[in-house]
Amino acid sequence: MMEERRSVLITGASRGFGRALLDYYSFSGWRVVPLVRNVEIAKRLETELPNCKPIVGDVTHDKVGAAVRGVLREVRLIDVLINNAGIPGQAVQIGSVTPLEVNALMQTHCLGALRCTKAALPFMQDGKRIIVNVTSRFGSVIRQATGEYAGQAISYSYRIAKASLNMLSVCLAQELGTQGFVVCAVHPGRLRTNSGSSDASTEPAEAAEHFANWVDKIDSSMNGKCFDLENETFMKW
């Protein structure tokens, strides 16, 4: 009897690291379910990639849950959920930061992950049950407090949103770990994307392969932990 094809849902999959993950998983034989905002992009992905079933939706809107559930009823089973959707912030000083910008990043990075996780959970009960939230080194309160990134112009909104995503990861791990899920957060490295940091050093495709190999090794002992993929070490929250 052939083993059933593994499946992965990737949010923010139209470009950058999300697209690199999508390509890697697709050509590795996984069934891929990319969440994108644009209908035309979704149609193109479905044509270009084998075993691809796109979802069109915006993680910042509550109705994304219905879009996710609608497609997953056809897919039926998701083994791995990767909450990757994200946007950069701009303001790096209190004088210019606005609640509007902070809210936009919170809606994408943290609440977007919350919405998509809630929608996907019923379809993950019988699979590998792995949830990975793509975080950032800049979301570590401990690293920030010790001055590790002193002197770098990092937006308030981005740091706040990623720190919130880290707390969401802990909350999910504490609840879902008792049900056989493994919830992790991971910093994939300093990626050379349009929104990458000034010290970016890694191509998205390289990071995607490294990330996917790391996901394959996830076990229950990693539930509730944050991993720095660049330095191959667990990262303090």
N, C-alpha and C positions, 0 to 999 in steps of 0.2 A: 504493500500500500504506500503510495507516494505521500511524503510529508506535505501538509498544507502550507501554501505560500505564506510567509510572514508579512505583516502589514504595518505601515507606519503612517501616522498623521503628522504633517509638518506645517506649522503656521508661519506666515511670512515667507512663503516659498517662491516668490516670483523673482527674487534677485538676491545678490550678495550671498551670505552664508547659507540662508534658507534654500536658495536655488542650488548651491553646491551640494548640500545635503540631499536634496531631491534627486539630482543627477546620480549621485553616488549610490543611493539606495535603489533607485530604479534599475540601474545597470548591474547591480549586485543581485538582482532577481527578486527583490521585495515588491509587494504591491504597495504603491505609494498613493497617499491621499493628501495632496497639497491644498492648503487654504490660501487663496489669493483674493484680491479685491476686484480684479478686472475680468469681465466676461471673456474678452478677446484673448487675454493671456491664458485663461483656463482652457479655452478651446484649442489653443496652440499646444499647450502642455499635453492635453489628452491625445493629440495627434502625434506629437514628437516622441513621447515616452511610452514604453511598454508598461502594461499593468498600472495605468494611471487613472485615477478617478478624482478629478478636482472638485473642490468646494469653493463657491464664490461667496465671500462674506467679509465683513469688516469686524475685527475683534473688538473694536471700541463701541460696538452697538449690541444691545441685548438680543436683537433678532439673529445674531450670528449663531446662537444656540440652535435655533430651528433649522438653519442652513446645514450645520454640522450633522444634526440628527437625521435630516432628510437623506443625505448622502450615505451616512453610516448604516442606515437601514438596508441599503443595497450591499454595502461592503460586508456588513454583519460583524466582523471581528477586527479589532485594532490591538496589536501587540505592544506598540510603542507610540507614545504621544510626545512630540517635541514642541514645546511652546517656545518658538523662536522669534515671533513677530516683535519688532522694535523700531523705534525712530530715535534720532539724535535730539539733544537739547541744545540751546544756544547760550542762554544767559549764564555767566560764570561769576557774577557779583550780585549781592543782594539788591543793589540799586536798580538792576535791570531785570531781575527775575520776576515773573508774574504768575499768579495763581492759574491763569489760563494755560501757560506753558507746562506748569507742573501737572495740572490735571490731564493735559493731552498725553503726556508720557506715562502717567499712572494708568490711564485708560488703556493704553497700548501694552505696556510691559507687564503690569501686575493684574489689572482687572480683565484684560484680554485673556491672559493665561487662566484666570479664574473661570471666565465664561466658557472657554473651550474645554477645560478640564471637566466642568460639570456636564457639558453636553456629551463628551466622549466616554465618560465613566461607565454608563450602562453597556457599552460595546467592548469593554475591556475585561469583563469578568472572567473570561475563559482563556485569555491569551497570556503573554508573558507579563503583562500588567506593569509596564515600566513607564514612568512619567519623568521626563527630563525638562527642566526649565533652564533656558539659556540665559545665564546671568553675566556679570562682568566683574573684573577685579575692582572696578570703581564702586561697586555696590557693597563692598565689605566695610562695615562700620569700624572693625578693628584695624584694618589696614589704613583707612582714612585717618582714624584717631591717632595712630602712631606716626603720622606724617610721611608715610611711604610715598605718597604722591604729591608732596608739598612742592609748590611752584608750577604744577601742571594746570593748565586752564581747562577744568572739567565742569560741565554744566551742573548747576544745582539740581535741575529736573531729572537728569539722567541718573545721578547718584541716588536721589530719593526714590525714584521708581525702581531701580535695580535692588536697592536695600529692601523695599517693600516686597518685591518678588521673592527675595530670599526668605523673608518671614512667611510668605504664603507657602513656600516649599517646605518649611519646617512644619507648619500647621497641617498640610496635606500628609506629610510623612507620618506624623504622630497619629492621625486618624486612620489613614489607609494602610499603614504598615501592618496593622492587625488583621487586615483582610487579604494579605498576600501581595499587595502592591509594593513597589520600590519607587520612591520619589527622591530624585536627586536634583541638585543644581550644578551647572558646570560653566566655568569660564573657558571658552574655546581657544583663547589666545588673542594676540594683538593682530587683528585681521585687516588685510588691505582691501577695504571696501570703501564705498563713497562716504560712509559716515565713520570710518576708522579713525583711531587716534593718531597723533603726529608721530608716535614711535611704532606704528604698525609694521610688522615684520613677516607675517605669514599669509600666504595666498589662501583664499577660501576653500579651494578644492583640496589642498593639502590638509587643512584643518578638518574638513568634512570626513575624509578618510580616517584620520586619527580619531575623530569623535565617534564615528560608527564602530570602529574596532573597540573603543572604550565601552560603548553601550553594550556590545556583545559580552563583555566581561562583568557586567553589573550583577550583583547578587544581593541577598537580603541584608548583608552586613553593611551595605552602602546606603541603606535607607536613611533619609534625613541628613545626608552629608553634602558638602559642596566641594567640588573638585576643580583644581586649577590644571587644565589640560596642558597648558604651555610648559609648566614646570613639573608636571607629573607628581602632584602632591595634593593632599586635601587642603582646602582653604578655610581659614577661620572666618566665620560670618562677620 
